[in-house]
């Protein structure tokens, strides 16, 4: 049995989709990934929250889109004291998007924004530690910051979470958390890598993107289209993956990636 992931403070631990129709979105992700969505439970401030599960393991959330927001996937970083991390974000020049709030008995959360514009969640766990299945087909694998201000954005997140940056090519940075051991033994990046940052001049706004592993990219793209989703970028090759970019019927954008073993061996 694969052990459940552990999330020391500073490690991304959860993702959820903010959707205008969370029940319809749950049906879409069920068709695409085979997720079973448990709930709904209440959200602070109103709305519904579903917990998506794969073979009984929590893998992601699907939530009602707040007023005046746009449909998106959000990433949360595990912390041991959400109030203190909010203070740290403010000291680093960030702002509070959602103040520390209870989502009991699961935990407490907040959302902060970098001076350069991107937002990320903070998760102080109680009953729900985070995703119980990662780096496996039909589960979340990685979150990536897309920004036009690579160095400035990276400096903020490094200061808030203690991440160390390492270049990986001219326009990509690895975020590493010294002492953390995650990922896979055969991966081509250090196992203390917790996220990446990409210089993206085409991005209309700085944001965190999420990627899910899949067994067969072409088949998944066909399922997404058949379930009412949109294909933003058809299947393409990058590094050791066969990837695509999709959007749910409600407009939440995400990517899927199929690990190609023979390409992995080349890295």
Secondary structure, DSSP 8 states (H G I E B T S, - for coil): --------TTSEEEEEEEESSHHHHHHHHHHHH--EEEEEEE-TTS-EEEEEEETTEEEEEEEE--TT---EEEEEEE-S-HHHHHHHHHHTT-EEEEEEEEETTTEEEEEEE-TTS-EEEEEEESS--S-S--SSTTSEEEEEEEES-HHHHHHHHHHHH--EEEE-STTEEEEE-TT---S-TT-SS-TTEEEEEEE-TT-SS-EEEEEEE-S-HHHHHHHHHHTT-EEEEEEEEETTEEEEEEE-TT--EEEEEEE-HHHHTT-
